[in-house]
Amino acid sequence: MHTYANLCEAAADTWAQECANRTALLHVVRNGPRALLGILRNGSLSPDSPGKMEATKRSEAELDEPRAVYFYAGRAYPNSAGEATFWLSPGDDASLNGKASPFDSGGVIHGWSKLPWAGMGAASPAEYVETHSVDLSFFHEYFGHHLTAFFGSPPQYWDDAPAKPIDGISFGPTSDFRDWTFEVRVHGEVSIREHEVVPYEQPQ
């Protein structure tokens, strides 16, 4: 299993750790301009956003975790052109509380992920997610080891697919990148006043 404990048995490559330390976190705002205006008016990203999907709420209940604001490390999803996306600058997550995992937790919980939780000694999808999750204070270190173990160079994380199988599964360029992209689940609101969070539109 590609857990924090297992990956940290070997040293992380310098390039991988530097990349992990400098990668921003991205959060896409669903439900268009109205949701974006609400965020700007309230001054924060909320775990109880009107745009949160019911499937996400069920995942949180399954994991027995607090409601969260979700980010991907260096990736945006959904990645439709023109979606409003918030960018949390590298290092600005240090004061936040939450969990991080090297894949989309909802994908494992709801069964669309290719990751084989049943063959990895986990009793349930939730247990697989839990054993692969760390507190945010360990996120950057875990991310660096993840890049070292499965990617030959930084661009592979964004432009291609893992160079090596993850838990016995090989991925290709058409695979869903959420199976190997770090998900950060911030428990509580993320202030856009106290943190360096800036909205931007993805390129058309």
MOQUI-V844637 format. One record per helix or strand of 2 or more residues. SS is the DSSP state (h for helix, s for strand). FROM is the first residue (numbers start at 0). LEN is the number of residues. Records with the same first field share a line. If there is no record, write none. Layout:
SS->FROM-LEN / FROM-LEN
This chain:
h->3-4 / 13-9 / 31-11 / 53-10 / 104-6 / 116-3 / 124-7 / 135-15 / 153-6 / 176-3
s->24-4 / 43-2 / 67-6 / 83-5 / 97-4 / 132-3 / 182-5 / 189-2 / 196-5
